[in-house]
Amino acid sequence: MGRQDDTVVDVQSLSPRAWRLLRTAAGYEQRTVEKELDDLMQAHVSMLENDNRSLSADRLEQLFDLYTAELTHDQVRAIADHF
């Protein structure tokens, strides 16, 4: 089940914990993410998840799309709304 079109989430308002939960719920390790997205390094993911750095809006959208392609609408909403 992939992401449904009505999953509207402001990616810039997601908490570091929500980013980490989205990644792990989608089954990605930090190192795997850098293989999936060009020019994104594991360190960038780590910094985002530890609230030490943000990524550009485009990169956040790419990362969100990668993670949510593996999740249901309900999973994404639960993580975005509660974490």
N, C-alpha and C positions, 0 to 999 in steps of 0.2 A: 504494500500500500504506500503510495507516494503522497506527497503534500497536496492538499486540496487547495483550489484557488481562493477559498474564503479564509485561509489562514493568514490574516493580516497582522503582522507584528512589526513594531518599530525596532529594527535591529540595533539602532543606536542607543535604545533605552534598555537593552538586555543587560543584566548584571553579569559580572565575571563568572559567578556560579552557574547561571543559566547557560552561558556558552559552554562551560565544561560539561554540564548535564546533557545538553543537546549533542555534543560530540560523542560522549560515551553511550548515550541512548542509541545513536546512529551506528555505533560499533566501530568508531574510529579511534585509533591511537594518535597522539600528536604527530609522530613521525609519518604516519600514513597520510595525514592531511597534506603534508608538503609534497607528497608524490601525486596527489590529486589536483592540486592547484599550483599552476606555474608561479614562480617567484614568491611563494609563501613558504616561509621556513618554520620549522618546529618552534623555534624561539619566539616567533611572532605570536603563535597560538598560545604558548606558555605565558607570554607577557599579557595578552588579552585576558586570559583566564585568571591571572593573578592581579589584575587591575593596575598593571605597571605601564601599559601602553594600549592605545586604541589603534585600530586600522582605519583606512579610508572607508568612506561610505560604500564605494564599489566593492572593496575587498570584503567588508562585512556582509554585503548582499551575496557575494559569491560563496562565502563560507556558510551562511545561513541556507542558501539553496542546496549546497552539498549535503549538509546535515539533514535538512528536512525532507530531502528526496527519499530518505530511508525511514521516515517517521509518519505516523498518522496525524491527522488534524488534531485529535484529542491529546496526543502526546505533546505536540508542539504547544498547544494552548496551555496545557497544565504546567509545563516548564516555564513558559513565558509569564504566565499569570502568578505563579506561586514562588518563583525563585528569582 
